C-alpha cells in the first residue's frame, strides 16, 4: 500500500469558518482519542471508562471515541454496529483507501460510540508514515520498535479520519481531544495540513517526569535545572518526548490533570496548562445515608475471615478491636510511598508497644510483583479455616435438632445433650490441627526475587514479621485483589469498603485514583501534596484533615517529617472510639458527591468551550454551566465546585 495523507485542496490552508457558515441548530461533534479506548493498558482506561456515562448523557451520539483496534480486548468490550451518518461517512472513506475501521459501541455504562482503527491493516505503509513524520514535523523515530510503529500509524490514520469528517461537514464544528503521547501524533499532523479542527491535548504525566521519578531522582528539588531533552535522550525516549512536546505546543488548548503535572509540563514541555482536568469517579448513591456504613460492616467481616485463617492458627487477637489499613498501586516502591508507609508502620508498632493497648492493626500492601506461585503455607491455612467452618456448621445443624428434642421433652439442655462423643472428637481433632504451624507469613506469595524485594527487605529490616507481641501485623499481597483469589477472595471494592484507612503518601503521582476511591466509599484516606488529588483537596477543602482526607506534606519536607505526620494519623486512629470512627467516615462520605463525574466534567466543558470559541468566537456552542453560588473562590482557568455540607448519618459498626 502506497500511503498518501488523506487531504483535499479544500483542506489546504483552510481558515476557521465564520459564524455565518454554521447553522444555529448545529452542535459540535466531539471526538476523544486515546490509546486505551476499549483496551486496558494503564490508568487512562479508568478515566475514559468512568467519565463516559456523564459525557454521553450530555452529548449523546455527538460524542465518539477513537482508539486502536486490539482484537483480544475488542472481543470482550466492543459491539460492532453502524454509527451516526457523520461518523460512518468518514469510516467508509478510510475503508475505501484500504484501512480497516471498526465502528460500534463500547460495552460500558453509557455505551459510547467508538471507532477502532486496525493499524495492522496498513503495516506496509508505516515506513512511509515515519518518513512523513520526519519530513513534515522533524520527528525521527527508531527502527525495530513495534510500539512506536503502531503509535505513528494510529496517529496518521486518526488524522485522516478526522480530516474526512471535517471535509464531509465543513460548516459543522468538530473538536478533537487527544490523551497522552501515544494518541498525540494526529494533532500536529492536522495543524500541518491546515485542517481547521479545534484541538485539546491532555498529558496525564510527563514522560520526563516519569523517567526521573522511576530513577529515584528528587524530581521536585531539581525541577528548574532539568534539561528535558538531555533526560529524554539519556532514557531513550527522545522520539516519544518530541511527540509529546509538539502536541502540547500545537494544541489549541493544552491541559493536564493536576497542578503538580502542570508544573512539570511548563518546565519540560515549554507550555503552561490552559486548563486543569481533574479526574472523577461514578459515585454510588444510597437511598438511606447509613447504608454505606452497613457495607463497611459486612465487608469488614469478610476481611475478618481472611485474618482468622492467616493469623489464628499461630495466635489470636480481638477482632472487635482490630483496624485494617492498606496501601495499593503499581509496584513503585518510592514513587507510591511504600517506603514511607512501612516506616510509619514500624514507628506505630514501637509506639503501641510502649503504650500498651488492646488494639491490633493489620496493614495490607497490595501491589503486583513477580511471583512463582501462591505461598503453600498461606493456602494451607485458608484451607484449614474453611474446613473448620464447614465442620462447625455441620455440628451446628445437628445441635439444633438435638436442642429441639431436649426442649420438647420439657428440660433445659446440657452440653452432653448437644454434643455427642463423635462431635467432640471431630472438634478436638480440628482444633489440634488448626492450632499448629509456624508464625504467619508476611507475604502471601512466593516472590521470584524474595531476597532482594524492596518491600520485604524493608519489613525484615524493621522487624515487622508478624510476631505475636507486635500490635502491628503486615500482609504483603503481590497481586491485585479479585473475588477469584483463593487467598483474599474479595473484589477490590469490597476490600476498600471493609478497611478503616487507606494510606497513599506518594512521592510521584500525577493524579492518584486510590485515595479518591476510598473517599467516594466513605473510607478515610492519606494522600500527599505531591499527588494531583492531594493538591486538589488542599485547594478545595481547607479543613480536609479534620474530615478524614489527610494530606501528607512531602514537597520541600524531609522524609523524617512526612513519616512522623503519617505515623501520628495512624496512632490517632487507634485511639478513636467506635463512635468517633463512624463520625469520621460520615464526614469523609459527605465529600463523595464532589468527585462524581457529573460534577467533574465541568472542567472538560470549560476546555471544550475554550477550544471551540477560538474557532467560533461569536457563537455559544456549548451551553454555559449554571452559575455558582456567590462567595466561592475560583481556581485559575476552571470553576471551583461548591463545598458540600456535612450531613448526619445513622450510627453503625466501627
C-alpha positions as CSV (number, residue, x, y, z in Angstrom):
1,X,0.0,0.0,0.0
2,X,1.4,3.4,-1.0
3,X,0.4,5.7,1.8
4,X,-0.7,9.3,0.9
5,X,-2.1,11.6,3.6
6,X,-5.9,11.9,3.3
7,X,-6.5,15.5,2.3
8,X,-8.1,17.7,-0.3
9,X,-7.3,21.0,-1.8
10,X,-10.1,22.4,0.4
11,X,-8.2,21.3,3.5
12,X,-5.0,23.1,2.5
13,X,-4.8,26.4,4.2
14,X,-8.4,26.3,5.3
15,X,-9.2,29.2,7.6
16,X,-11.6,28.7,10.6
17,X,-15.2,29.0,9.4
18,X,-17.0,32.2,10.4
19,X,-20.3,32.4,12.3
20,X,-22.3,32.7,9.1
21,X,-21.2,29.3,7.9
22,X,-22.7,27.4,10.9
23,X,-26.4,26.7,11.2
24,X,-27.8,27.6,14.6
25,X,-29.2,24.1,15.2
26,X,-25.8,22.5,14.6
27,X,-23.9,21.3,17.6
28,X,-20.3,20.1,17.5
29,X,-19.1,16.6,17.0
30,X,-16.8,15.7,19.9
31,X,-14.0,13.1,19.3
32,X,-11.9,11.8,22.2
33,X,-8.8,10.0,21.1
34,X,-6.8,7.7,23.4
35,X,-4.7,4.5,23.2
36,X,-6.9,2.8,25.9
37,X,-10.3,3.0,24.3
38,X,-11.8,-0.4,24.7
39,X,-8.4,-1.8,25.9
40,X,-7.0,-1.6,29.4
41,X,-3.3,-1.0,29.4
42,X,-2.9,1.7,32.1
43,X,-4.6,4.3,34.3
44,X,-6.2,6.4,31.5
45,X,-8.6,3.5,30.8
46,X,-10.2,4.2,34.2
47,X,-10.6,7.9,33.3
48,X,-12.2,7.2,29.9
49,X,-14.4,4.4,31.2
50,X,-15.7,6.2,34.3
51,X,-16.2,9.5,32.5
52,X,-18.1,8.1,29.5
53,X,-21.6,7.9,31.1
54,X,-21.6,11.6,32.1
55,X,-20.2,12.6,28.7
56,X,-22.8,10.5,26.8
57,X,-25.5,11.9,29.0
58,X,-24.6,15.4,27.8
59,X,-23.6,14.8,24.2
60,X,-25.4,11.6,23.2
61,X,-24.3,10.4,19.7
62,X,-22.5,13.7,19.0
63,X,-19.7,12.1,21.1
64,X,-17.4,9.4,19.7
65,X,-14.2,7.8,21.0
66,X,-11.3,6.7,18.7
67,X,-8.7,4.1,19.6
68,X,-6.5,1.4,18.1
69,X,-8.1,-2.0,17.5
70,X,-6.9,-4.7,19.9
71,X,-8.6,-7.9,18.9
72,X,-8.5,-9.7,22.3
73,X,-9.9,-6.7,24.1
74,X,-12.5,-5.9,21.4
75,X,-14.0,-9.4,21.7
76,X,-14.9,-8.6,25.3
77,X,-15.6,-4.8,25.3
78,X,-16.7,-3.9,21.8
79,X,-20.0,-4.4,20.0
80,X,-19.8,-3.8,16.2
81,X,-22.6,-1.8,14.7
82,X,-23.1,1.2,12.3
83,X,-22.9,4.6,13.9
84,X,-24.3,8.0,13.1
85,X,-24.0,9.0,9.4
86,X,-21.3,11.7,10.0
87,X,-19.1,9.1,11.6
88,X,-19.9,6.3,9.2
89,X,-19.1,8.5,6.2
90,X,-15.6,9.1,7.5
91,X,-15.0,5.4,8.3
92,X,-16.2,4.5,4.8
93,X,-13.7,6.9,3.3
94,X,-10.8,5.2,5.1
95,X,-12.1,1.8,4.3
96,X,-12.1,2.7,0.6
97,X,-8.4,3.5,1.0
98,X,-7.8,0.0,2.4
99,X,-7.9,0.9,6.1
100,X,-9.8,-1.4,8.5
101,X,-12.0,0.7,10.7
102,X,-14.3,-0.9,13.2
103,X,-17.4,1.1,14.3
104,X,-19.6,0.2,17.2
105,X,-20.3,0.7,20.9
106,X,-18.1,0.3,24.0
107,X,-19.9,-2.2,26.3
108,X,-19.8,0.0,29.4
109,X,-22.3,2.2,31.1
110,X,-23.5,4.8,28.6
111,X,-22.4,2.7,25.6
112,X,-20.5,5.5,23.8
113,X,-19.8,5.3,20.1
114,X,-16.3,4.1,19.3
115,X,-14.2,3.8,16.2
116,X,-11.3,1.4,16.4
117,X,-8.6,1.6,13.8
118,X,-6.7,-1.5,12.9
119,X,-3.2,-0.2,12.3
120,X,-2.1,-3.7,11.2
121,X,-4.1,-3.2,8.0
122,X,-1.5,-0.6,6.8
123,X,1.6,-2.2,8.1
124,X,3.4,-1.9,4.8
125,X,2.8,1.9,4.8
126,X,4.3,2.5,8.2
127,X,7.9,3.3,6.8
128,X,6.3,6.0,4.6
129,X,4.3,7.4,7.5
130,X,7.5,7.6,9.6
131,X,9.2,9.4,6.7
132,X,6.4,12.0,6.5
133,X,6.6,12.4,10.3
134,X,10.3,13.3,9.9
135,X,9.9,15.4,6.8
136,X,6.8,17.4,7.9
137,X,7.3,17.5,11.7
138,X,11.0,16.9,12.1
139,X,10.5,13.9,14.4
140,X,12.7,10.9,13.8
141,X,11.7,7.5,15.1
142,X,13.9,4.4,15.6
143,X,13.5,1.3,13.6
144,X,12.5,-2.1,15.0
145,X,10.3,-0.6,17.7
146,X,6.8,-2.1,17.3
147,X,5.2,0.3,19.8
148,X,6.3,3.4,18.1
149,X,5.3,1.9,14.7
150,X,1.8,1.4,15.9
151,X,1.7,4.8,17.5
152,X,2.8,6.5,14.3
153,X,0.3,4.5,12.2
154,X,-2.5,5.2,14.6
155,X,-1.7,9.0,14.5
156,X,-1.7,9.2,10.7
157,X,-4.9,7.2,10.3
158,X,-6.6,9.2,13.0
159,X,-5.6,12.5,11.3
160,X,-7.0,11.0,8.1
161,X,-10.3,10.1,9.8
162,X,-10.8,13.5,11.4
163,X,-9.9,15.3,8.1
164,X,-12.6,13.1,6.4
165,X,-15.2,14.2,9.0
166,X,-14.2,17.8,8.5
167,X,-14.2,17.5,4.7
168,X,-17.7,16.0,4.7
169,X,-19.1,18.6,7.1
170,X,-17.1,21.8,6.7
171,X,-19.6,24.0,8.4
172,X,-20.2,21.8,11.4
173,X,-17.9,22.3,14.5
174,X,-15.7,19.2,15.1
175,X,-13.5,19.1,18.2
176,X,-10.7,16.5,18.8
177,X,-9.4,15.8,22.3
178,X,-6.2,13.8,22.5
179,X,-4.9,12.0,25.6
180,X,-1.2,11.3,26.1
181,X,1.7,11.0,23.7
182,X,0.5,7.6,22.2
183,X,-2.6,9.4,20.7
184,X,-0.9,12.7,20.0
185,X,0.7,12.2,16.6
186,X,-2.5,13.2,14.8
187,X,-2.7,16.6,16.5
188,X,0.4,18.3,14.9
189,X,-0.4,16.5,11.6
190,X,-3.8,18.2,11.5
191,X,-2.2,21.5,12.2
192,X,0.4,20.9,9.5
193,X,-2.2,20.0,6.9
194,X,-4.3,23.1,7.8
195,X,-7.4,21.2,8.9
196,X,-9.5,23.7,10.9
197,X,-10.4,21.5,13.8
198,X,-10.2,22.8,17.4
199,X,-7.8,20.5,19.4
200,X,-7.2,19.7,23.0
201,X,-4.2,17.8,24.3
202,X,-4.1,16.3,27.8
203,X,-0.9,14.9,29.3
204,X,-1.7,12.8,32.4
205,X,2.0,12.5,33.3
206,X,5.0,13.9,31.5
207,X,7.5,11.4,30.1
208,X,10.5,13.1,31.6
209,X,8.8,13.3,35.0
210,X,8.0,9.6,35.0
211,X,11.5,8.7,33.9
212,X,13.2,10.8,36.5
213,X,11.0,9.6,39.3
214,X,11.4,6.0,38.2
215,X,15.2,6.5,38.5
216,X,14.6,7.7,42.1
217,X,15.7,11.3,41.3
218,X,14.5,14.0,43.7
219,X,12.4,15.4,40.9
220,X,10.9,18.4,42.6
221,X,14.1,19.5,44.1
222,X,15.9,19.7,40.7
223,X,12.9,20.7,38.5
224,X,14.2,24.1,37.4
225,X,17.6,22.7,36.5
226,X,16.4,19.7,34.4
227,X,17.3,19.7,30.7
228,X,14.3,17.8,29.4
229,X,15.9,16.9,26.0
230,X,19.0,15.6,27.7
231,X,16.9,13.4,30.0
232,X,14.9,12.1,27.1
233,X,18.0,11.1,25.2
234,X,19.6,9.6,28.3
235,X,16.5,7.4,28.9
236,X,16.0,6.6,25.2
237,X,12.6,8.2,25.0
238,X,13.6,11.3,22.8
239,X,11.2,10.4,20.0
240,X,8.3,10.0,22.4
241,X,9.2,13.2,24.2
242,X,9.3,15.2,20.9
243,X,5.8,13.9,20.0
244,X,4.5,14.9,23.5
245,X,6.1,18.3,23.4
246,X,5.0,19.1,19.9
247,X,1.4,18.1,20.7
248,X,1.4,20.3,23.8
249,X,2.7,23.3,21.9
250,X,0.4,22.9,18.8
251,X,-2.8,22.2,20.7
252,X,-5.4,25.0,20.8
253,X,-5.9,24.1,24.4
254,X,-3.3,22.3,26.5
255,X,-4.4,20.6,29.7
256,X,-3.1,18.4,32.5
257,X,-4.8,16.5,35.2
258,X,-3.3,18.4,38.2
259,X,-1.4,21.4,39.2
260,X,1.7,19.3,40.0
261,X,1.7,17.9,36.5
262,X,1.2,21.4,35.1
263,X,4.3,22.5,36.9
264,X,6.3,19.6,35.2
265,X,4.7,20.4,31.8
266,X,5.7,24.1,32.0
267,X,9.4,23.1,32.6
268,X,9.6,20.1,30.3
269,X,7.2,20.8,27.5
270,X,7.6,24.6,27.4
271,X,3.9,25.5,27.8
272,X,1.7,26.3,30.8
273,X,-1.5,24.4,31.1
274,X,-4.5,26.4,30.0
275,X,-7.0,24.3,32.0
276,X,-6.7,21.6,34.6
277,X,-8.8,18.5,34.1
278,X,-9.0,16.7,37.5
279,X,-10.3,13.1,37.4
280,X,-13.5,11.8,38.9
281,X,-15.4,8.6,39.5
282,X,-19.0,7.4,39.3
283,X,-20.2,7.7,42.9
284,X,-22.7,5.2,44.2
285,X,-25.7,6.9,45.7
286,X,-27.6,5.3,48.6
287,X,-31.3,5.6,49.3
288,X,-30.5,5.8,53.0
289,X,-27.4,7.6,54.2
290,X,-26.5,4.8,56.7
291,X,-26.3,2.1,54.0
292,X,-22.6,2.7,53.3
293,X,-21.9,2.1,57.0
294,X,-23.6,-1.3,56.7
295,X,-21.5,-2.1,53.7
296,X,-18.4,-1.3,55.8
297,X,-19.5,-3.7,58.5
298,X,-20.4,-6.5,56.0
299,X,-17.1,-6.2,54.1
300,X,-15.0,-5.9,57.2
301,X,-16.4,-9.2,58.3
302,X,-15.2,-10.7,55.0
303,X,-11.7,-9.4,55.8
304,X,-12.0,-10.9,59.3
305,X,-12.3,-14.3,57.7
306,X,-9.0,-14.0,55.9
307,X,-7.3,-12.6,59.0
308,X,-8.6,-15.5,61.2
309,X,-7.4,-18.0,58.6
310,X,-4.0,-16.3,58.3
311,X,-3.2,-15.4,61.9
312,X,-5.3,-17.5,64.3
313,X,-3.5,-20.9,63.8
314,X,-0.5,-19.2,65.4
315,X,-2.1,-16.8,67.9
316,X,-5.4,-14.8,68.4
317,X,-6.4,-11.2,69.0
318,X,-9.7,-9.4,69.4
319,X,-11.3,-8.8,66.0
320,X,-13.6,-6.2,67.5
321,X,-10.5,-4.2,68.4
322,X,-8.8,-4.7,65.1
323,X,-8.2,-2.0,62.5
324,X,-7.4,-2.6,58.8
325,X,-5.2,-0.1,56.9
326,X,-3.9,-0.6,53.4
327,X,-1.9,0.8,50.6
328,X,-2.2,-0.2,46.9
329,X,-1.0,0.6,43.4
330,X,1.7,-0.2,40.9
331,X,4.8,-1.6,42.5
332,X,6.8,1.6,42.5
333,X,8.4,1.4,46.0
334,X,9.4,5.0,46.4
335,X,7.0,6.8,44.0
336,X,3.9,5.2,45.6
337,X,5.2,5.9,49.1
338,X,5.5,2.3,50.1
339,X,8.8,3.1,51.8
340,X,7.1,5.8,53.9
341,X,4.1,3.6,54.7
342,X,6.3,0.8,56.0
343,X,8.5,3.1,58.1
344,X,5.3,4.7,59.6
345,X,4.1,1.1,60.5
346,X,7.4,0.4,62.3
347,X,7.1,3.6,64.3
348,X,3.4,2.9,65.1
349,X,4.4,-0.6,66.2
350,X,7.0,0.8,68.6
351,X,4.7,3.4,70.0
352,X,1.9,0.9,70.6
353,X,4.3,-1.4,72.4
354,X,5.5,1.5,74.6
355,X,1.8,2.4,75.3
356,X,0.1,-1.0,75.5
357,X,-3.5,-1.2,74.3
358,X,-5.8,-4.0,73.1
359,X,-5.9,-2.6,69.6
360,X,-4.4,-4.6,66.7
361,X,-3.6,-3.0,63.4
362,X,-3.4,-5.3,60.3
363,X,-1.7,-3.5,57.4
364,X,-2.1,-4.7,53.8
365,X,0.2,-3.9,50.9
366,X,-1.5,-4.6,47.6
367,X,1.0,-4.2,44.7
368,X,1.7,-6.6,41.9
369,X,5.1,-8.2,41.9
370,X,6.6,-11.2,40.0
371,X,5.9,-14.4,41.9
372,X,6.2,-18.1,41.3
373,X,3.0,-19.3,43.0
374,X,0.8,-18.8,46.0
375,X,2.6,-19.5,49.3
376,X,1.8,-23.1,50.3
377,X,1.6,-22.2,54.0
378,X,-0.9,-19.4,53.2
379,X,-3.1,-21.7,51.2
380,X,-3.0,-24.4,53.8
381,X,-4.1,-22.0,56.5
382,X,-7.0,-20.8,54.4
383,X,-8.0,-24.4,53.5
384,X,-7.9,-25.4,57.2
385,X,-10.0,-22.3,58.1
386,X,-12.7,-23.3,55.6
387,X,-12.7,-26.9,56.7
388,X,-13.0,-25.8,60.3
389,X,-16.0,-23.6,59.3
390,X,-17.7,-26.5,57.4
391,X,-17.2,-28.8,60.4
392,X,-18.7,-26.3,62.8
393,X,-21.6,-25.7,60.5
394,X,-22.4,-29.4,60.2
395,X,-22.2,-29.8,64.0
396,X,-24.3,-26.7,64.5
397,X,-27.1,-28.2,62.3
398,X,-27.0,-31.4,64.3
399,X,-27.0,-29.4,67.6
400,X,-30.1,-27.6,66.5
401,X,-32.0,-30.9,66.1
402,X,-30.8,-32.1,69.5
403,X,-31.8,-28.8,71.1
404,X,-35.3,-29.1,69.8
405,X,-35.7,-32.7,71.0
406,X,-34.5,-31.9,74.5
407,X,-36.6,-28.8,74.9
408,X,-39.6,-30.7,73.6
409,X,-39.1,-33.1,76.5
410,X,-39.6,-30.2,78.9
411,X,-36.0,-29.8,80.2
412,X,-33.1,-27.4,79.6
413,X,-30.2,-29.0,77.6
414,X,-26.7,-29.5,78.9
415,X,-23.5,-29.8,77.0
416,X,-23.9,-33.6,76.9
417,X,-27.3,-33.3,75.3
418,X,-26.0,-31.1,72.5
419,X,-22.6,-32.6,71.7
420,X,-22.2,-36.4,71.3
421,X,-18.9,-38.2,71.6
422,X,-18.3,-38.2,67.9
423,X,-18.9,-34.5,67.6
424,X,-16.4,-33.8,70.4
425,X,-13.8,-36.0,68.8
426,X,-14.2,-34.1,65.5
427,X,-13.8,-30.8,67.2
428,X,-10.8,-31.8,69.2
429,X,-9.1,-33.1,66.0
430,X,-9.8,-30.0,64.1
431,X,-8.6,-27.7,67.0
432,X,-5.4,-29.8,67.3
433,X,-4.7,-29.5,63.5
434,X,-5.8,-25.8,63.5
435,X,-3.5,-24.6,66.3
436,X,-0.2,-25.9,64.8
437,X,2.2,-24.4,62.4
438,X,4.8,-21.6,62.1
439,X,4.2,-17.9,62.7
440,X,2.1,-16.3,59.9
441,X,4.0,-15.2,56.8
442,X,4.3,-11.5,55.9
443,X,3.8,-12.3,52.2
444,X,1.0,-14.4,50.6
445,X,3.0,-15.5,47.5
446,X,6.5,-16.9,46.7
447,X,8.2,-14.0,45.0
448,X,10.8,-14.6,42.3
449,X,13.2,-12.2,43.9
450,X,12.3,-12.7,47.6
451,X,15.8,-11.8,49.0
452,X,16.0,-8.5,47.2
453,X,12.4,-7.4,47.1
454,X,12.3,-3.8,48.4
455,X,9.1,-4.2,50.4
456,X,10.2,-7.5,52.0
457,X,13.7,-6.1,52.7
458,X,12.2,-3.1,54.5
459,X,9.8,-5.2,56.5
460,X,12.6,-7.5,57.6
461,X,14.9,-4.6,58.4
462,X,12.3,-3.1,60.7
463,X,11.3,-6.5,62.3
464,X,7.7,-6.3,61.1
465,X,7.5,-10.1,60.9
466,X,4.0,-10.7,62.5
467,X,5.4,-11.8,65.9
468,X,2.7,-12.5,68.5
469,X,3.7,-9.5,70.6
470,X,3.6,-7.0,67.8
471,X,0.4,-4.9,67.7
472,X,1.0,-4.1,64.1
473,X,0.7,-7.0,61.6
474,X,1.6,-6.9,57.9
475,X,0.3,-8.8,54.9
476,X,2.0,-8.2,51.5
477,X,-0.3,-9.4,48.7
478,X,1.8,-9.1,45.5
479,X,-1.3,-9.3,43.2
480,X,-4.3,-7.2,42.6
481,X,-7.4,-8.3,44.6
482,X,-10.1,-10.3,42.8
483,X,-13.0,-12.4,44.0
484,X,-11.5,-15.5,42.4
485,X,-8.3,-15.4,44.5
486,X,-8.1,-18.4,46.9
487,X,-6.5,-16.1,49.5
488,X,-8.5,-13.0,50.0
489,X,-11.4,-13.8,47.7
490,X,-12.8,-10.2,47.6
491,X,-13.4,-7.7,44.9
492,X,-11.3,-4.6,45.3
493,X,-14.4,-2.5,46.0
494,X,-15.4,-4.8,48.8
495,X,-11.9,-4.8,50.3
496,X,-11.7,-1.0,50.3
497,X,-15.1,-0.7,52.0
498,X,-14.0,-3.1,54.7
499,X,-10.9,-1.2,55.7
500,X,-10.6,1.6,58.2
501,X,-7.9,3.7,56.4
502,X,-6.2,3.9,53.0
503,X,-2.6,5.2,53.1
504,X,-1.1,6.6,49.8
505,X,1.7,9.1,50.7
506,X,3.1,9.1,47.1
507,X,6.2,10.9,46.0
508,X,5.2,11.0,42.4
509,X,1.5,10.8,41.5
510,X,0.1,13.0,38.7
511,X,-3.4,12.3,40.0
512,X,-4.0,9.4,42.3
513,X,-7.2,7.3,42.0
514,X,-6.6,5.1,45.1
515,X,-7.3,7.8,47.7
516,X,-10.2,9.1,45.8
517,X,-11.7,5.6,45.6
518,X,-11.5,5.5,49.4
519,X,-13.2,8.9,49.8
520,X,-16.1,8.1,47.5
521,X,-16.7,4.9,49.5
522,X,-16.6,6.8,52.8
523,X,-13.2,5.4,53.9
524,X,-10.7,7.9,55.4
525,X,-7.5,8.2,53.3
526,X,-4.0,9.6,53.4
527,X,-2.6,11.2,50.2
528,X,0.2,13.7,49.7
529,X,0.8,17.2,48.4
530,X,2.9,15.7,45.6
531,X,-0.1,13.9,44.1
532,X,-2.6,15.7,41.9
533,X,-5.5,14.5,44.1
534,X,-3.8,15.8,47.3
535,X,-3.1,19.2,45.8
536,X,-6.8,19.4,44.6
537,X,-8.0,18.5,48.1
538,X,-5.8,21.1,49.7
539,X,-7.1,23.9,47.3
540,X,-10.8,22.9,47.7
541,X,-11.1,21.7,51.3
542,X,-9.1,23.7,53.8
543,X,-10.4,21.5,56.6
544,X,-9.6,18.3,54.8
545,X,-7.6,16.7,57.7
546,X,-10.3,17.0,60.2
547,X,-12.7,15.5,57.7
548,X,-10.6,12.3,57.2
549,X,-8.9,13.3,53.9
550,X,-5.3,13.6,55.2
551,X,-2.7,15.2,53.0
552,X,0.9,14.4,54.0
553,X,3.3,17.2,53.3
554,X,6.2,15.9,51.1
555,X,7.1,18.9,48.9
556,X,10.1,20.6,50.4
557,X,9.7,18.5,53.6
558,X,12.1,15.8,54.8
559,X,11.2,12.1,54.8
560,X,11.5,12.1,58.6
561,X,8.9,14.9,59.0
562,X,6.5,13.3,56.5
563,X,6.8,9.9,58.2
564,X,6.2,11.4,61.6
565,X,3.0,13.1,60.3
566,X,1.6,9.8,58.8
567,X,2.6,7.9,62.0
568,X,0.6,10.4,64.1
569,X,-2.5,9.9,62.0
570,X,-2.2,6.1,62.3
571,X,-1.8,6.5,66.0
572,X,-4.8,8.7,66.4
573,X,-6.9,6.1,64.5
574,X,-6.0,3.5,67.1
575,X,-7.2,5.9,69.9
576,X,-10.6,6.6,68.4
577,X,-13.7,5.1,69.8
578,X,-16.1,3.3,67.5
579,X,-18.4,6.3,67.6
580,X,-15.6,8.6,66.5
581,X,-14.6,6.3,63.6
582,X,-18.2,6.2,62.4
583,X,-18.4,10.0,62.6
584,X,-15.1,10.3,60.7
585,X,-16.5,8.0,57.9
586,X,-19.6,10.1,57.8
587,X,-17.5,13.3,57.2
588,X,-15.5,11.6,54.5
589,X,-18.6,10.3,52.7
590,X,-20.1,13.7,52.7
591,X,-17.4,14.8,50.3
592,X,-18.0,11.9,47.9
593,X,-20.5,13.6,45.6
594,X,-17.9,16.4,44.9
595,X,-15.8,13.9,43.0
596,X,-18.6,12.4,40.9
597,X,-18.1,12.8,37.1
598,X,-21.5,14.6,37.0
599,X,-19.6,17.5,38.7
600,X,-16.1,17.0,37.5
601,X,-16.9,17.0,33.8
602,X,-17.5,20.8,34.1
603,X,-13.7,21.1,33.7
604,X,-13.8,19.3,30.4
605,X,-16.7,21.5,29.3
606,X,-14.5,24.6,30.1
607,X,-11.7,23.2,28.0
608,X,-14.0,22.4,25.1
609,X,-15.7,25.8,25.2
610,X,-12.3,27.5,25.2
611,X,-11.1,25.5,22.2
612,X,-14.3,25.9,20.2
613,X,-14.6,29.6,20.8
614,X,-11.1,30.1,19.3
615,X,-12.7,29.0,16.0
616,X,-16.3,30.2,16.6
617,X,-15.8,33.4,18.8
618,X,-19.3,34.8,18.0
619,X,-21.2,31.7,19.0
620,X,-22.1,30.0,22.2
621,X,-21.6,26.4,21.1
622,X,-21.6,24.7,24.4
623,X,-24.3,25.8,26.9
624,X,-22.8,27.6,29.8
625,X,-22.8,25.9,33.3
626,X,-25.2,27.0,35.9
627,X,-23.8,29.9,37.9
628,X,-22.1,29.0,41.1
629,X,-23.2,30.4,44.5
630,X,-21.6,33.7,45.4
631,X,-18.7,33.7,47.7
632,X,-17.0,30.6,46.3
633,X,-13.4,31.1,45.2
634,X,-12.3,30.0,41.8
635,X,-9.2,28.2,40.6
636,X,-7.3,29.6,37.7
637,X,-9.0,28.9,34.3
638,X,-11.5,26.5,35.8
639,X,-14.6,26.9,38.0
640,X,-14.5,25.5,41.5
641,X,-17.2,23.3,43.0
642,X,-19.3,24.3,45.9
643,X,-18.3,22.8,49.2
644,X,-20.7,20.1,50.2
645,X,-22.2,20.4,53.6
646,X,-21.7,17.6,56.1
647,X,-24.9,15.6,56.7
648,X,-25.7,13.5,59.7
649,X,-25.5,9.7,59.4
650,X,-27.1,6.9,61.5
651,X,-24.5,5.1,63.6
652,X,-23.4,1.7,62.6
653,X,-20.4,-0.5,63.1
654,X,-16.9,0.9,63.8
